[in-house]
Amino acid sequence: MPDNAMLDRAKGALVGGALGDALGMPTQLLSPARIAELYGHVEDFVAPFAEHPVSKGLLAGTITDDTEQALLLGRILVESGERFDHARWVNALLDWEREVKARGSYDLLGPSTKRAIDAINNGVPAQEAGRGGDTNGAAMRIAPVGIMMPPEPFDALVAKVAETCRATHNTSIAIASASAVAAAVSRGVAGGDWRAASDSAVAAARRGATLGHWVTGGDIAARIVWARDLVRGKVVKDAIRLITDLVGTGVASQESVPAAFAVLEAADGDPWQAAIISANLGGDTDTIGAIAAGMAGACTGFSRLPGDRVAGLKGIDMAEVRTLAADLVAARMATAGKTGSGKDAAA
């Protein structure tokens, strides 16, 4: 049976991510001024306004593609075993998009994923299809890799991240970004606090940046360090302004991923505070929230998430989450046994 503390933190990563995703759902793509005009300061689940470009018609507390794709990737990881099944993953993404279209959702595959899948359907090999993918889709759904892989050996964790990125986000920036998030989650599941998780992320981003096809853009590790330092000790209102004005909250990996680490810093590692800060940023609020609150949740555990907010989530099967978390932790323990790393280190 999986270690109970480890399982609690694995669930914390997945459900924390869902909280950040759902809180940011109605504010995504809006400016901070528009968010304030419509909702004031968002501190609880709210329904999107009637003309929202992608969230219209959703109920308050509804998860989006960020959570759905993370759970989907987790299941493919479990089913794939030691070698990630790229064909199964691509087909799962295609099936997912067909399903969300059928239910009338406007929140479909992101630009890098869509471009890569179109290329694969036109006969381009998976390892080449993702060579232009530099947006945040890989980072937004990578938490299951962090749950499944121990923080040591370090290269194995980053290699698994790169493997899952190959078909859609096979670029240095996307792999560095996803590696940072996965390492933070992995360190949290191992028992590390949010500061240790954030430090692990910087080292992983440096390693991840050496993999995949090089593309131009700010260095992810350096931008994470800079973004954290930028907001350290600031009150929330000032942190939001600094993240929005200087770090950026767009879908580019070099904006939204450092922004998520700045949110983690500004929230002092609290998952719900991370979700609140993210929801008020403007831009890609649901993805930044999913990443930041997911990393925080991995460091606090499910048992320390606000139960009333968890109960308010819509569109997520908690029994499925529990099963997936247990399967990923079991795979993690098996990996640790094979590599001789033993029980995860907590720091």
C-alpha positions in Angstrom: 0.0 0.0 0.0 1.2 3.5 -0.7 2.6 5.6 2.1 -0.4 7.5 3.6 1.5 10.9 3.8 2.8 10.5 0.3 -0.7 9.6 -1.0 -2.2 12.7 0.8 0.3 14.9 -0.9 -0.3 13.3 -4.3 -4.0 14.0 -3.9 -3.1 17.5 -2.7 -1.3 18.1 -6.0 -4.2 17.0 -8.2 -7.0 18.6 -6.2 -5.0 21.7 -5.4 -4.5 22.1 -9.1 -8.2 21.7 -9.7 -9.0 24.5 -7.1 -6.7 26.9 -8.9 -8.1 25.9 -12.3 -11.8 26.3 -11.2 -11.2 29.6 -9.4 -9.5 31.0 -12.4 -12.0 29.6 -14.9 -14.3 32.8 -15.0 -11.4 35.2 -15.1 -9.2 33.7 -17.8 -8.4 35.9 -20.8 -9.7 39.0 -18.9 -7.7 42.0 -17.9 -7.2 42.8 -14.2 -9.4 45.9 -14.6 -12.2 43.8 -16.2 -12.0 41.2 -13.5 -12.3 43.9 -10.8 -15.3 45.5 -12.7 -17.1 42.2 -13.0 -16.3 40.4 -9.8 -14.4 42.8 -7.5 -11.6 40.8 -5.8 -12.2 37.1 -6.6 -12.0 35.1 -3.4 -14.5 32.2 -4.0 -15.9 30.4 -7.0 -18.0 32.6 -9.3 -19.8 31.9 -12.5 -18.4 33.5 -15.7 -20.3 36.4 -17.3 -22.7 35.5 -20.0 -20.5 36.5 -23.0 -17.2 35.0 -21.7 -15.2 33.9 -24.7 -14.4 30.4 -23.4 -16.1 29.9 -20.1 -19.6 31.0 -20.9 -22.3 28.7 -19.5 -20.1 27.0 -16.9 -21.2 26.8 -13.3 -19.1 28.3 -10.6 -16.4 25.9 -9.4 -16.2 24.0 -12.7 -12.7 22.7 -13.7 -11.4 23.2 -17.3 -8.9 21.6 -19.6 -6.0 22.1 -17.2 -7.4 19.6 -14.7 -8.9 17.3 -17.3 -5.7 17.0 -19.3 -3.6 16.4 -16.1 -5.9 13.5 -15.1 -5.7 12.2 -18.6 -1.9 12.3 -18.7 -1.8 10.6 -15.3 -3.9 7.7 -16.6 -1.8 7.3 -19.7 1.3 7.3 -17.5 -0.1 4.5 -15.4 -1.2 2.5 -18.5 2.1 3.0 -20.3 4.3 1.5 -17.7 8.0 2.3 -18.1 7.9 3.5 -21.7 5.5 6.4 -22.3 3.0 5.5 -25.1 3.0 8.5 -27.4 0.4 7.1 -29.7 -2.0 6.4 -26.9 -1.4 9.9 -25.5 -2.1 11.6 -28.8 -5.2 9.5 -29.4 -6.4 10.3 -25.8 -6.0 14.0 -26.5 -7.9 13.7 -29.7 -10.7 11.8 -28.0 -10.7 14.3 -25.2 -11.2 17.2 -27.7 -14.0 15.4 -29.4 -15.7 14.9 -26.1 -15.4 18.5 -25.0 -16.7 19.7 -28.3 -19.7 17.3 -28.0 -20.6 18.8 -24.6 -20.4 22.3 -26.0 -17.2 23.5 -24.4 -15.1 26.3 -25.9 -12.0 25.4 -24.0 -10.2 23.2 -26.4 -6.6 22.1 -27.1 -4.0 24.8 -26.7 -2.0 26.2 -29.7 1.1 24.0 -29.3 -0.8 20.8 -28.7 -3.3 21.4 -31.6 -0.5 22.2 -34.0 1.4 19.1 -33.1 -1.6 16.8 -33.3 -2.5 18.2 -36.7 1.1 17.5 -37.8 1.0 13.9 -36.5 -2.3 13.3 -38.3 -0.5 14.5 -41.5 2.2 11.8 -41.0 4.9 13.8 -39.1 6.7 11.6 -36.5 5.8 12.3 -32.9 9.4 13.3 -32.1 9.3 16.0 -34.8 5.7 17.2 -34.3 6.4 18.9 -31.1 9.4 20.9 -32.2 7.5 24.2 -32.2 5.6 23.7 -29.0 6.7 26.4 -26.5 3.5 27.4 -24.7 2.4 26.3 -21.3 0.3 23.2 -22.1 3.0 20.8 -21.0 3.6 22.5 -17.7 -0.1 22.8 -16.9 -0.7 19.1 -17.0 2.6 17.7 -15.8 1.8 17.2 -12.1 1.2 13.5 -12.5 4.8 13.0 -13.6 5.9 14.8 -10.4 3.8 12.4 -8.4 5.0 9.3 -10.2 8.8 10.1 -10.3 10.9 10.5 -7.1 13.0 13.7 -7.0 16.2 11.6 -7.2 17.8 10.5 -9.5 17.3 14.0 -10.9 18.0 13.1 -14.5 15.4 10.4 -14.5 12.7 12.8 -13.4 13.6 15.3 -16.1 13.9 12.6 -18.7 10.4 11.4 -18.0 9.1 15.0 -18.3 10.9 15.3 -21.7 9.4 12.0 -22.8 5.9 13.1 -22.1 6.6 16.4 -23.9 8.0 14.9 -27.1 4.8 14.8 -29.2 3.5 18.2 -28.4 6.1 20.4 -26.6 9.5 19.1 -27.6 11.3 22.4 -27.1 13.9 23.6 -24.6 11.5 26.2 -23.1 8.5 23.9 -22.7 10.6 21.0 -21.3 12.4 23.4 -18.8 9.0 24.8 -17.7 7.4 21.4 -17.3 10.5 20.0 -15.5 10.3 22.9 -13.0 6.7 22.2 -12.2 7.1 18.4 -12.0 10.2 18.8 -9.8 8.3 21.1 -7.4 5.4 18.6 -7.2 7.9 15.6 -6.7 9.7 17.4 -3.9 6.4 18.2 -2.3 5.2 14.6 -2.5 8.5 13.5 -1.0 7.7 15.7 2.1 9.5 18.9 1.1 8.0 22.3 1.9 7.1 24.8 -0.8 10.5 26.6 -0.5 12.4 23.3 -1.1 10.0 22.5 -3.9 10.7 25.9 -5.6 14.4 25.4 -5.3 14.2 21.9 -6.9 12.2 23.5 -9.7 15.0 25.9 -10.6 17.6 23.1 -10.8 15.1 21.0 -12.9 14.5 23.9 -15.3 18.2 24.3 -15.9 18.5 20.6 -16.8 15.3 20.6 -18.9 16.6 23.5 -20.9 19.3 21.3 -22.4 16.7 19.0 -23.9 14.4 19.2 -26.9 14.7 21.6 -29.8 16.2 25.0 -28.8 13.9 27.9 -29.2 14.5 31.5 -28.4 13.1 33.0 -25.2 14.0 34.0 -21.6 15.7 31.3 -19.5 13.1 29.6 -17.4 15.2 28.9 -14.4 16.5 32.5 -14.3 13.0 33.9 -14.7 11.7 31.7 -11.9 14.4 33.0 -9.5 13.8 36.6 -10.7 10.0 36.3 -10.4 10.2 34.8 -6.8 12.5 37.6 -5.7 10.3 40.2 -7.3 7.3 39.5 -5.0 9.1 38.3 -1.9 7.8 40.1 1.2 5.2 42.1 -0.9 1.5 42.4 0.1 -0.8 40.6 -2.2 -2.1 43.7 -4.1 1.5 44.7 -4.9 2.5 41.2 -5.8 -0.4 40.9 -8.3 0.6 44.2 -10.0 4.2 43.1 -10.2 3.3 39.7 -11.7 0.9 41.3 -14.2 3.1 44.2 -15.3 6.6 42.6 -15.3 6.4 38.8 -15.3 3.4 38.5 -17.6 0.4 36.2 -17.5 0.1 35.0 -21.1 0.3 31.4 -22.5 4.0 31.7 -23.3 5.9 29.4 -21.0 8.4 32.1 -20.0 5.5 34.2 -18.7 3.0 31.9 -17.0 5.3 29.4 -15.4 7.5 32.0 -13.6 4.3 33.8 -12.7 3.1 30.6 -11.0 6.2 30.4 -8.9 5.8 34.1 -8.0 2.3 33.3 -6.9 3.6 30.4 -4.8 6.0 32.8 -3.1 3.4 35.5 -2.6 0.9 33.0 -1.2 3.6 31.7 1.3 2.9 28.2 0.0 -0.9 28.2 0.8 -2.8 26.5 -2.0 -6.1 28.4 -1.6 -4.2 31.8 -1.4 -2.3 30.7 -4.5 -5.6 30.1 -6.3 -7.0 33.5 -5.2 -3.9 35.4 -6.3 -3.9 33.7 -9.7 -7.6 34.3 -10.3 -7.1 38.0 -10.0 -4.0 38.3 -12.2 -5.8 38.4 -15.6 -4.6 36.5 -18.6 -4.1 32.8 -18.3 -5.5 32.7 -14.8 -6.8 29.1 -14.8 -3.5 27.7 -15.9 -1.4 29.8 -13.6 -3.8 28.9 -10.8 -3.7 25.2 -11.6 0.1 25.2 -11.6 0.6 27.3 -8.5 -2.1 25.7 -6.3 -1.1 22.2 -7.6 2.5 22.8 -6.4 1.3 24.2 -3.1 -1.1 21.3 -2.7 1.7 18.8 -3.2 3.6 20.5 -0.3 0.6 20.7 2.1 -1.4 17.6 1.2 -5.0 17.1 0.5 -6.0 17.0 4.2 -5.0 20.6 4.5 -6.9 21.9 1.5 -10.1 23.9 2.4 -12.8 21.1 2.5 -15.7 23.4 1.7 -14.0 24.6 -1.5 -13.1 21.1 -2.5 -16.7 20.1 -2.0 -17.6 23.0 -4.4 -15.6 21.7 -7.3 -17.7 20.6 -10.3 -16.7 18.3 -13.2 -14.2 16.3 -11.2 -14.7 12.7 -10.0 -13.0 12.5 -6.6 -13.0 8.7 -6.6 -11.1 8.8 -9.9 -8.6 11.2 -8.4 -8.0 9.0 -5.4 -7.5 6.0 -7.5 -5.1 7.8 -9.9 -3.1 9.3 -7.0 -2.7 5.8 -5.5 -1.6 4.3 -8.8 0.9 7.1 -9.4 2.3 6.7 -5.9 2.6 3.0 -6.3 4.5 3.5 -9.6 6.7 6.0 -7.8 7.6 3.5 -5.1 8.3 0.9 -7.7 10.6 3.3 -9.5 12.4 4.2 -6.3 13.0 0.6 -5.6 14.5 -0.1 -9.1 16.8 2.9 -9.0 18.0 2.1 -5.4 17.0 5.6 -4.2 15.0 4.1 -1.4 12.4 6.2 0.4 12.1 9.7 -1.0 14.3 12.3 0.6 12.3 15.2 2.1 14.7 17.9 1.2 
